[in-house]
């Protein structure tokens, strides 16, 4: 899944379909492995300016990423760091 998000066309489609907001809001409901994969995908999205702005503007999400950097296991920490 992370490989797909590295393609600009896929990033654009995610933004066009307003799926980024859905993914951000759904993140806390996923199990550990799914959450790590989602966060890694979101980290790949940060190379798109619009996606980075949407992530940055979502303060609750960014606060959860800051907290995850401090308390989560190594895989989730790295994914949160990539987003930050």
N, C-alpha and C positions, 0 to 999 in steps of 0.2 A: 504493500500500500504506500509506503513512504516513497518508493521509486516513482510511482505515478505522479505524485505531487511535485516532483522535481521538474516536470514538463510545464512550460509556460502556458500552453493551451489548457491544461487541466487546472492550473491555478486560476486562470481567467474564468473558466467555467464555474469553479467553486464560488468565486466572488460574484459572478453574474447571477447565479442561482440563490444567492444569499445563504449559502450553506455554511459559510465560515461562522456566522453567528450561531447557527444550530449546533455546530461541532463544539464551539466554545461552551455553550450552555449545557451541552450533554456530557461534557468531560467528566464531571464529578459522579456521574451515574455508572461509569464503566468500571469493570474489574481492573486489577493491576496491570495485566498484560495489555488489554485493550487501551487503557489509559496511556500507557507508555507509547504504544504505536500511534495513538492519536496525537500525543504531544510531539513525537518525532515528526509527524506529518505537518503539524502546525509550525514547528521549527523550520521546516523547509519552506513553508509559506512566507516566512518573514523576509525572504529575499524579494518579494513583491511589495512595492511601496504601499499600495492600498491595503493589502493584507496586514502588513506591519502596523499601519495606522489603526486599523480596526482592532487588532490585538492590544496595542498600546492604550487605546481609548477605553478599553473594558477594564476599569479599575479593579472590580472584584476578581476577575480572572488573573490580572497581573499580581495582585496581592497573594492569590493562591500559588502562583508560580514562585514568588519570593519565599513563601513559607515552605514550599516543596524543596527549594534549594537547600533549606536548613534541616529539614526533618525526614525527607523521603529517602528510600534506598538509592543506590548508585544509579540505576537505570533511569528512574524518574528524576533524580537530581540533574543528570546530564541533559535530559530532554527539557527540563525547566530552564536550565542555563542557556540552552540554545535559543529558546524563545526570548529570554531576557536580553 
